[in-house]
Amino acid sequence: MWLAMLLPVWPAFATVYEGACGPQTRYSLDTETGVLSITGTGSISLSPGEYFAPWYEHWSSVKKVVVADGVGQPDYYMFNGCDTTLHGMVYNSTTLYYVPRNYYIDYYESQGGKEEYEEGLLTLPEGCKVIAPFACRDAVGFERIHIPEGYEEIGNNAFSNNSSFAEVRLPESMKRIGHAFSFCKGMGGINIPEGLEEIAIGCFEGTSIWQPLYNSKTFFYMPQDQTGEYAIPGNPERIADGAFYYSNLSAVHIPQSVKRIGASAFVQCKNLKELTLPDGLESIGGGAFSFSGLETISIPEGAAFEGGYTFLDCSSLASVFLPSGMTVVPKQFFSGCTNLREVELPAGIDSIKTSAFNNSGITRLKLPEGVKYIGDYAFYGCRSLQETNLPESVEHVGEYAYSGCQQSLKEPLYNSKIFACMASRSGEYDVPDGIRTIAPNAFQGCDTSPPSACRQACW
């Protein structure tokens, strides 16, 4: 009797699993009731090295999910495996988290026969502001989606790869759309509210949308299959990030009202040979014209570059006019521009960033007095560079800045303080008196033998 009282009684199996599901969020799964509860504040995220939600091993037990107010958005597909076990939408007062695969069957059975029932129409719950990432990717069976007023944001992959949708109706309150509808193959229609401010690059990739999308302030999207010339309608202020992504147009006419061209706006526009930019343009996003077929372009005075990669791998680019107010040649600005032979840099340039001209076809380049910084790989692989200078103002030459130029340069490159690059010579060479720094890799690939004290700079 006493022995029985002293022995602990262990349950046959645990019915509750719990733990962290983000820096400040926790979960609790009761396998007996099937309720998964998520509490806390901030994002729902995976720890390094994890690929599935912490409840994934018990996904077959998840029948209902309750997310407390204050919990943020997930950064991954957190209901992987639960698409056939869950019933009912998952949402709190601000965010719609999930519409399961079963929802269409349940909805059809409960609404069929009612006069107000519209088959194939998915109406999202009222009161929320955000559709979370991956929220509706499993909501198959619905052809149309109605998003009520009050919603302001749609997260990345919220509808992606769902081939059921043909039409989406956005509310006037919508402001931001992430990479939300990619590869929704049946999707052919969507409205653009006047208050919409942002659509992520590639949002409509792989859809059947056939017409350009825009409102009065922003041009958002050009379908890839349109060809010929196109004039942007109205008087918008912005061309959105990735707006002409992979476009096959041969000419685009931009209104004078445009003040900003977004990042990657004309990326991979291989048929676009020339582009006239508006006089009042104020900013150009990173990679705006990268991988395009541009042959010539003039950047208007007053325009500033945000980020690098602006003309990355524009292999046909031969003529560029840069604005006088430019002070920095950004990272990989002309990288891979193999047909670019000469360019006039504005007098105010003080910095040439990493790989700015690397692997370009530049043959002659005058750096203005005032340049202080030449970054790593700035002219790497410029095997046609014959004539250039190193202004007295230069204080730093980065690693491999002129690697590959040694065989084409006519004269060694240096100022009174820094020896930057050896020219094509053989035999011995005496570094000029007064030199205090030999730049890294200055003699790389040369047959010239520098003084022994400088040999560390050769490789």
C-alpha positions as CSV (number, residue, x, y, z in Angstrom):
1,M,0.0,0.0,0.0
2,W,2.7,2.5,1.0
3,L,4.8,1.4,-2.0
4,A,1.9,2.3,-4.3
5,M,1.5,5.7,-2.7
6,L,5.2,6.5,-3.1
7,L,5.4,5.6,-6.8
8,P,4.6,8.5,-9.2
9,V,1.9,8.0,-11.7
10,W,3.1,8.9,-15.3
11,P,0.6,9.7,-18.0
12,A,0.6,7.5,-21.0
13,F,1.5,10.4,-23.3
14,A,1.8,14.2,-23.1
15,T,-1.3,16.0,-24.3
16,V,0.2,19.6,-24.3
17,Y,3.2,20.7,-26.3
18,E,4.5,24.2,-25.7
19,G,7.5,26.4,-26.3
20,A,8.8,29.5,-28.2
21,C,7.8,30.3,-31.7
22,G,9.6,33.6,-32.0
23,P,11.7,36.0,-29.9
24,Q,8.7,37.1,-27.9
25,T,6.0,34.7,-28.9
26,R,5.0,31.3,-27.5
27,Y,2.7,28.4,-28.6
28,S,0.7,25.8,-26.8
29,L,-0.9,22.8,-28.5
30,D,-3.4,20.7,-26.7
31,T,-3.6,17.5,-28.7
32,E,-6.7,16.4,-26.9
33,T,-8.8,19.4,-27.9
34,G,-6.8,20.2,-31.0
35,V,-6.4,23.9,-30.1
36,L,-3.1,25.6,-31.0
37,S,-2.7,28.9,-29.1
38,I,-0.1,31.5,-30.0
39,T,0.5,34.4,-27.5
40,G,3.0,37.2,-27.0
41,T,4.2,40.1,-29.1
42,G,6.3,40.5,-32.2
43,S,6.9,38.1,-35.1
44,I,6.4,34.4,-35.4
45,S,9.8,33.1,-36.7
46,L,12.1,30.1,-36.9
47,S,15.3,29.7,-35.0
48,P,18.5,29.3,-37.1
49,G,18.7,25.8,-38.6
50,E,15.0,25.2,-38.3
51,Y,12.8,24.7,-41.3
52,F,9.3,23.9,-39.9
53,A,7.1,25.2,-37.2
54,P,7.7,23.8,-33.7
55,W,4.3,22.1,-33.8
56,Y,4.9,20.5,-37.2
57,E,5.5,17.0,-35.8
58,H,2.0,17.2,-34.4
59,W,0.2,18.9,-37.3
60,S,-2.4,16.2,-37.5
61,S,-3.7,17.2,-34.1
62,V,-4.2,20.8,-35.0
63,K,-8.0,21.5,-35.5
64,K,-8.2,25.1,-34.4
65,V,-5.8,28.0,-34.0
66,V,-6.2,31.0,-31.6
67,V,-3.8,33.9,-32.1
68,A,-3.8,36.5,-29.3
69,D,-3.9,40.2,-30.1
70,G,-0.4,41.6,-30.2
71,V,1.1,38.7,-32.0
72,G,2.9,39.9,-35.2
73,Q,3.2,38.3,-38.6
74,P,5.0,35.0,-39.5
75,D,8.0,35.1,-41.7
76,Y,7.5,31.5,-43.1
77,Y,4.7,29.1,-44.0
78,M,3.8,28.2,-40.4
79,F,0.7,26.1,-41.2
80,N,2.6,23.7,-43.5
81,G,0.8,20.3,-43.0
82,C,-2.2,21.7,-41.3
83,D,-4.1,22.6,-44.5
84,T,-6.3,19.6,-44.4
85,T,-6.9,19.4,-40.6
86,L,-7.8,23.0,-39.8
87,H,-11.4,24.3,-40.1
88,G,-12.3,27.9,-40.1
89,M,-10.2,31.0,-40.7
90,V,-7.5,32.0,-38.3
91,Y,-7.4,35.7,-37.4
92,N,-7.3,38.2,-34.5
93,S,-8.4,41.8,-34.3
94,T,-5.7,43.0,-36.7
95,T,-4.4,40.2,-38.8
96,L,-5.8,37.4,-41.0
97,Y,-3.3,34.5,-40.6
98,Y,-4.8,31.6,-42.5
99,V,-7.6,30.3,-44.7
100,P,-7.3,26.5,-44.8
101,R,-8.0,24.2,-47.7
102,N,-11.1,22.9,-45.9
103,Y,-12.7,26.3,-45.8
104,Y,-14.1,26.0,-49.3
105,I,-15.8,22.7,-48.6
106,D,-17.2,23.9,-45.2
107,Y,-18.3,27.2,-46.7
108,Y,-20.0,25.5,-49.7
109,E,-21.9,23.1,-47.4
110,S,-23.0,25.8,-45.0
111,Q,-24.0,28.5,-47.6
112,G,-25.4,26.4,-50.4
113,G,-29.0,27.1,-51.2
114,K,-29.1,30.6,-49.6
115,E,-30.2,33.4,-51.8
116,E,-27.2,35.7,-50.9
117,Y,-24.7,32.9,-51.5
118,E,-22.3,33.5,-54.4
119,E,-20.5,30.4,-55.4
120,G,-16.7,30.9,-55.7
121,L,-16.6,34.1,-53.8
122,L,-14.2,34.3,-50.8
123,T,-15.0,37.2,-48.5
124,L,-12.3,37.9,-45.9
125,P,-13.3,38.8,-42.3
126,E,-14.0,42.4,-41.5
127,G,-12.0,44.3,-38.9
128,C,-8.5,43.2,-39.9
129,K,-5.8,45.4,-41.4
130,V,-3.3,42.8,-42.5
131,I,-3.3,39.7,-44.6
132,A,-0.3,37.8,-43.3
133,P,2.3,36.0,-45.5
134,F,1.1,32.7,-46.8
135,A,-2.4,33.3,-45.4
136,C,-4.5,32.3,-48.5
137,R,-2.2,30.1,-50.5
138,D,-4.2,27.0,-49.5
139,A,-7.7,28.6,-50.0
140,V,-8.4,26.6,-53.2
141,G,-11.7,26.5,-54.9
142,F,-12.5,30.2,-54.8
143,E,-12.5,32.1,-58.0
144,R,-13.0,35.6,-56.6
145,I,-11.7,37.3,-53.5
146,H,-13.4,40.3,-51.8
147,I,-11.2,42.1,-49.3
148,P,-13.4,44.4,-47.1
149,E,-12.6,48.1,-46.3
150,G,-10.0,48.5,-43.5
151,Y,-7.4,46.2,-44.9
152,E,-4.1,48.1,-45.5
153,E,-1.5,45.4,-46.2
154,I,-1.0,42.1,-48.0
155,G,2.1,40.1,-47.0
156,N,4.5,38.2,-49.1
157,N,3.2,35.0,-50.7
158,A,-0.2,35.6,-49.2
159,F,-1.9,34.1,-52.3
160,S,1.1,32.8,-54.2
161,N,0.8,29.6,-56.3
162,N,-3.0,29.4,-55.8
163,S,-4.3,28.8,-59.3
164,S,-8.0,29.1,-58.3
165,F,-8.2,32.8,-58.2
166,A,-9.3,34.7,-61.3
167,E,-10.2,38.1,-59.7
168,V,-9.3,40.0,-56.6
169,R,-11.1,43.1,-55.3
170,L,-9.0,45.4,-53.2
171,P,-10.5,48.0,-50.8
172,E,-9.7,51.7,-51.1
173,S,-7.9,51.4,-47.8
174,M,-5.2,49.2,-49.2
175,K,-1.7,50.7,-49.0
176,R,0.9,48.0,-49.5
177,I,1.1,44.7,-51.3
178,G,4.1,42.4,-50.9
179,H,5.2,39.6,-53.2
180,A,1.7,38.3,-52.8
181,F,0.2,37.0,-56.1
182,S,3.1,35.4,-57.9
183,F,2.2,32.3,-60.0
184,C,-1.5,32.6,-59.4
185,K,-1.9,31.4,-62.9
186,G,-5.6,32.0,-63.3
187,M,-5.6,35.5,-61.9
188,G,-6.5,38.0,-64.7
189,G,-8.2,40.9,-62.9
190,I,-7.4,43.2,-60.0
191,N,-8.3,46.8,-59.2
192,I,-5.8,49.4,-58.1
193,P,-7.1,51.7,-55.3
194,E,-6.2,55.3,-55.4
195,G,-4.5,55.1,-52.0
196,L,-2.3,52.2,-52.9
197,E,1.4,53.2,-52.4
198,E,3.5,50.1,-52.9
199,I,3.5,46.8,-54.8
200,A,6.6,44.5,-54.4
201,I,8.7,43.5,-57.3
202,G,7.5,40.3,-59.0
203,C,4.1,40.5,-57.3
204,F,2.2,39.5,-60.4
205,E,4.9,37.2,-62.0
206,G,3.2,34.1,-63.5
207,T,-0.3,35.6,-63.4
208,S,-2.6,36.1,-66.4
209,I,-3.0,39.9,-65.8
210,W,-2.9,41.4,-69.3
211,Q,-3.2,45.1,-68.8
212,P,-1.0,47.7,-67.1
213,L,-1.8,48.6,-63.5
214,Y,-1.6,52.1,-62.1
215,N,-3.4,54.9,-60.2
216,S,-3.0,58.6,-60.5
217,K,0.2,58.8,-58.4
218,T,2.1,55.6,-59.3
219,F,2.6,53.4,-62.3
220,F,2.9,49.9,-60.8
221,Y,3.0,47.1,-63.4
222,M,3.5,46.4,-67.1
223,P,2.8,42.8,-68.3
224,Q,5.8,41.1,-69.8
225,D,4.0,40.1,-73.0
226,Q,3.3,43.6,-74.3
227,T,5.6,44.8,-77.1
228,G,6.2,48.0,-79.1
229,E,5.9,51.5,-77.6
230,Y,4.0,52.5,-74.5
231,A,3.2,55.9,-73.1
232,I,2.6,56.0,-69.3
233,P,-0.9,57.6,-68.9
234,G,-1.8,60.5,-66.8
235,N,0.6,62.5,-64.6
236,P,2.0,60.1,-62.0
237,E,4.8,61.0,-59.7
238,R,6.4,57.6,-59.4
239,I,7.3,54.6,-61.4
240,A,7.2,51.7,-58.8
241,D,10.0,49.3,-58.0
242,G,10.2,46.6,-60.8
243,A,7.3,48.3,-62.7
244,F,8.7,47.2,-66.1
245,Y,10.4,44.1,-64.8
246,Y,11.4,41.9,-67.9
247,S,9.2,44.0,-70.2
248,N,9.5,43.4,-73.9
249,L,8.7,47.0,-74.9
250,S,11.0,48.8,-77.3
251,A,10.1,52.3,-76.1
252,V,8.6,53.8,-73.0
253,H,7.4,57.5,-72.9
254,I,7.6,58.9,-69.4
255,P,5.5,61.9,-68.4
256,Q,7.3,65.0,-67.1
257,S,5.4,64.6,-63.8
258,V,7.5,61.6,-62.7
259,K,9.9,62.5,-59.9
260,R,11.0,59.0,-58.9
261,I,12.0,55.9,-60.8
262,G,12.0,52.9,-58.4
263,A,14.6,50.2,-57.8
264,S,14.8,47.7,-60.7
265,A,12.1,49.6,-62.5
266,F,13.5,48.7,-66.0
267,V,15.5,45.6,-65.1
268,Q,16.0,43.0,-67.9
269,C,14.2,45.3,-70.5
270,K,16.4,43.8,-73.3
271,N,14.5,45.5,-76.2
272,L,14.7,49.0,-74.6
273,K,17.4,50.9,-76.5
274,E,16.8,54.5,-75.4
275,L,14.9,56.2,-72.7
276,T,14.2,59.9,-72.3
277,L,13.9,60.9,-68.6
278,P,11.8,63.8,-67.4
279,D,13.6,67.1,-66.5
280,G,12.1,67.1,-63.0
281,L,13.3,63.6,-62.0
282,E,14.6,63.6,-58.4
283,S,15.7,60.0,-57.6
284,I,16.6,56.8,-59.3
285,G,16.4,53.5,-57.3
286,G,19.1,50.8,-57.2
287,G,19.4,48.7,-60.3
288,A,16.8,50.8,-62.1
289,F,18.2,50.0,-65.6
290,S,20.3,46.9,-64.9
291,F,20.5,44.1,-67.5
292,S,18.6,46.3,-70.0
293,G,19.3,46.9,-73.7
294,L,19.9,50.6,-73.2
295,E,22.5,52.1,-75.6
296,T,22.3,55.7,-74.6
297,I,20.8,57.7,-71.7
298,S,21.0,61.2,-70.2
299,I,20.4,61.6,-66.5
300,P,18.8,65.0,-65.8
301,E,20.3,67.6,-63.5
302,G,19.1,67.3,-59.9
303,A,18.5,63.5,-60.1
304,A,20.1,61.4,-57.4
305,F,21.0,57.7,-57.4
306,E,19.7,55.6,-54.5
307,G,21.8,52.5,-54.1
308,G,24.1,50.9,-56.7
309,Y,23.8,48.5,-59.7
310,T,22.1,51.2,-61.8
311,F,23.6,50.1,-65.1
312,L,24.8,46.7,-64.0
313,D,25.5,44.4,-67.1
314,C,24.0,46.9,-69.6
315,S,26.3,45.4,-72.2
316,S,25.0,47.6,-75.1
317,L,25.4,50.9,-73.2
318,A,27.7,53.2,-75.1
319,S,26.8,56.8,-74.1
320,V,25.8,58.2,-70.6
321,F,25.5,61.8,-69.5
322,L,25.7,62.2,-65.7
323,P,24.3,65.1,-63.7
324,S,26.8,67.7,-62.4
325,G,25.6,67.4,-58.8
326,M,26.6,63.7,-58.6
327,T,29.2,63.1,-55.8
328,V,29.5,59.3,-55.7
329,V,29.8,56.6,-58.3
330,P,27.8,53.9,-56.6
331,K,28.6,50.2,-56.1
332,Q,28.6,48.3,-59.4
333,F,27.3,51.4,-61.2
334,F,28.8,50.5,-64.6
335,S,29.8,46.9,-63.8
336,G,29.7,44.7,-66.9
337,C,29.0,47.6,-69.3
338,T,31.3,46.1,-71.9
339,N,30.4,48.5,-74.7
340,L,31.1,51.7,-72.6
341,R,34.4,53.2,-73.8
342,E,34.4,56.7,-72.2
343,V,32.3,58.6,-69.7
344,E,32.7,62.1,-68.3
345,L,32.6,62.2,-64.5
346,P,31.1,65.3,-62.8
347,A,33.7,67.5,-61.1
348,G,32.1,66.9,-57.7
349,I,32.8,63.2,-57.5
350,D,34.7,62.3,-54.3
351,S,34.1,58.6,-54.1
352,I,34.2,55.6,-56.4
353,K,32.5,52.6,-54.7
354,T,33.2,48.9,-54.8
355,S,33.2,47.4,-58.3
356,A,31.9,50.7,-59.8
357,F,33.5,50.0,-63.3
358,N,34.6,46.4,-62.9
359,N,34.6,44.3,-66.1
360,S,33.5,47.3,-68.2
361,G,34.9,48.3,-71.6
362,I,36.2,51.6,-70.5
363,T,39.3,52.8,-72.4
364,R,39.8,56.3,-71.1
365,L,38.7,57.9,-67.9
366,K,39.7,61.2,-66.2
367,L,39.1,61.2,-62.5
368,P,38.3,64.7,-61.2
369,E,40.5,66.4,-58.6
370,G,38.6,65.9,-55.3
371,V,38.2,62.1,-55.6
372,K,39.4,60.7,-52.2
373,Y,38.2,57.1,-52.2
374,I,38.5,54.3,-54.8
375,G,36.9,51.1,-53.5
376,D,37.7,47.5,-53.7
377,Y,37.5,46.0,-57.3
378,A,36.6,49.5,-58.6
379,F,38.2,48.9,-62.0
380,Y,38.8,45.2,-61.7
381,G,38.9,43.4,-65.0
382,C,38.9,46.6,-67.1
383,R,41.3,45.1,-69.6
384,S,40.8,47.8,-72.2
385,L,41.7,50.7,-69.8
386,Q,44.6,52.5,-71.4
387,E,44.5,56.0,-70.0
388,T,43.4,57.3,-66.6
389,N,44.8,59.3,-63.7
390,L,45.1,59.3,-60.0
391,P,44.3,62.7,-58.6
392,E,46.4,64.1,-55.7
393,S,43.3,64.1,-53.6
394,V,43.1,60.3,-53.6
395,E,43.7,58.9,-50.1
396,H,42.6,55.3,-50.4
397,V,42.8,52.7,-53.2
398,G,41.1,49.4,-52.3
399,E,42.0,45.8,-52.8
400,Y,42.1,44.6,-56.5
401,A,41.0,48.1,-57.5
402,Y,42.9,47.9,-60.8
403,S,43.6,44.2,-61.1
404,G,43.5,43.2,-64.7
405,C,44.4,46.7,-65.9
406,Q,48.1,46.2,-65.8
407,Q,48.4,44.8,-69.3
408,S,46.4,47.6,-70.9
409,L,47.6,50.7,-69.1
410,K,50.1,52.7,-71.0
411,E,51.7,54.3,-67.9
412,P,52.0,53.4,-64.3
413,L,49.2,54.9,-62.1
414,Y,50.2,56.9,-59.0
415,N,50.1,60.3,-57.3
416,S,52.7,61.7,-54.9
417,K,51.5,59.4,-52.1
418,I,50.0,56.3,-53.5
419,F,51.2,53.9,-56.2
420,A,47.9,52.3,-57.5
421,C,48.8,50.2,-60.5
422,M,51.7,49.1,-62.6
423,A,51.5,49.4,-66.4
424,S,52.6,46.8,-68.9
425,R,56.3,46.6,-68.4
426,S,59.0,44.0,-68.0
427,G,62.2,43.9,-66.2
428,E,62.8,46.1,-63.2
429,Y,60.9,49.2,-62.1
430,D,61.8,51.8,-59.4
431,V,58.8,53.1,-57.6
432,P,58.9,57.0,-57.6
433,D,60.4,58.7,-54.6
434,G,57.9,60.0,-52.0
435,I,55.5,57.2,-52.4
436,R,54.2,56.2,-49.0
437,T,51.7,53.5,-49.9
438,I,51.6,50.8,-52.6
439,A,48.0,49.8,-53.1
440,P,47.1,46.1,-52.7
441,N,47.7,44.1,-55.8
442,A,49.3,47.0,-57.6
443,F,51.8,44.8,-59.4
444,Q,49.5,41.7,-59.8
445,G,50.1,39.9,-63.0
446,C,53.1,42.0,-64.1
447,D,56.5,40.8,-65.3
448,T,58.0,43.8,-63.5
449,S,60.0,43.2,-60.4
450,P,59.3,45.9,-57.8
451,P,61.6,46.6,-54.8
452,S,61.7,43.7,-52.3
453,A,60.0,45.9,-49.7
454,C,57.0,46.2,-52.0
455,R,56.5,42.6,-52.9
456,Q,53.6,42.1,-50.5
457,A,51.6,44.4,-52.8
458,C,52.1,42.2,-55.8
459,W,49.5,39.5,-55.1
